[in-house]
Amino acid sequence: MQFKTVTAAKNKHIALVAHDNMKPALLKWCAVHKEKLSNHTLYATGTTGSVLKAKANLDICSLISGPLGGDQQIGALITEQKIDMLIFFWDPLEAQPHDPDVKALLRLAAVWNIPVACNQSTADLLIHSTLFDAEYPKSIPDYDSYIAKRV
């Protein structure tokens, strides 16, 4: 596979997702980091977005609920390089009916080399990184030649 280097912008596009049991933890984390998060474009799946808008008073672009396709909407945004980071407080102890969608979302984040936090500790490390509010170069798959062959 060929790769190319792109520059992640200073102002990030961040996807915020949480399973039901983890919504309070994500809400608390967002409230603590509201000032930093407010400098970026935020996306969230349905219920998570509603909770963050109402209780953390954040400006969120809400998609549909995860089990109804919101995870896939975020995945599509990742493949279009419109998401720079994924904060996904998932519940590892609760079976999820849309588990294949969750796995697909995490796979796309790995393919497109975006930072992912699946818990508060990792989210804390990301938001306190010097790269959080800065441009940085990253390597992504270069599908240009593949796409050109298919046309």
Secondary structure as the mmCIF struct_conf table of DSSP 4:
data_model
#
loop_
_struct_conf.conf_type_id
_struct_conf.id
_struct_conf.beg_label_comp_id
_struct_conf.beg_label_asym_id
_struct_conf.beg_label_seq_id
_struct_conf.end_label_comp_id
_struct_conf.end_label_asym_id
_struct_conf.end_label_seq_id
STRN STRN1 PHE A 3 ALA A 8
BEND BEND1 LYS A 10 ASN A 11
STRN STRN2 HIS A 13 ALA A 18
HELX_RH_3T_P HELX_RH_3T_P1 ASP A 20 MET A 22
HELX_RH_AL_P HELX_RH_AL_P1 LYS A 23 VAL A 32
TURN_TY1_P TURN_TY1_P1 HIS A 33 HIS A 33
HELX_RH_AL_P HELX_RH_AL_P2 LYS A 34 LEU A 37
TURN_TY1_P TURN_TY1_P2 SER A 38 ASN A 39
BEND BEND2 HIS A 40 HIS A 40
STRN STRN3 THR A 41 ALA A 44
HELX_RH_AL_P HELX_RH_AL_P3 GLY A 46 ALA A 56
STRN STRN4 ILE A 60 SER A 62
HELX_RH_3T_P HELX_RH_3T_P2 GLY A 66 LEU A 68
TURN_TY1_P TURN_TY1_P3 GLY A 69 GLY A 69
HELX_RH_AL_P HELX_RH_AL_P4 GLY A 70 THR A 79
TURN_TY1_P TURN_TY1_P4 GLU A 80 GLN A 81
STRN STRN5 MET A 85 PHE A 89
TURN_TY1_P TURN_TY1_P5 PRO A 92 LEU A 93
BEND BEND3 GLU A 94 GLU A 94
TURN_TY1_P TURN_TY1_P6 PRO A 97 HIS A 98
HELX_RH_AL_P HELX_RH_AL_P5 ASP A 99 VAL A 111
TURN_TY1_P TURN_TY1_P7 TRP A 112 ASN A 113
STRN STRN6 VAL A 116 ALA A 117
BEND BEND4 CYS A 118 ASN A 119
HELX_RH_AL_P HELX_RH_AL_P6 GLN A 120 ILE A 127
TURN_TY1_P TURN_TY1_P8 HIS A 128 HIS A 128
BEND BEND5 SER A 129 SER A 129
TURN_TY1_P TURN_TY1_P9 THR A 130 ASP A 133
BEND BEND6 ALA A 134 ALA A 134
STRN STRN7 TYR A 136 PRO A 141
HELX_RH_AL_P HELX_RH_AL_P7 ASP A 144 ARG A 150
#
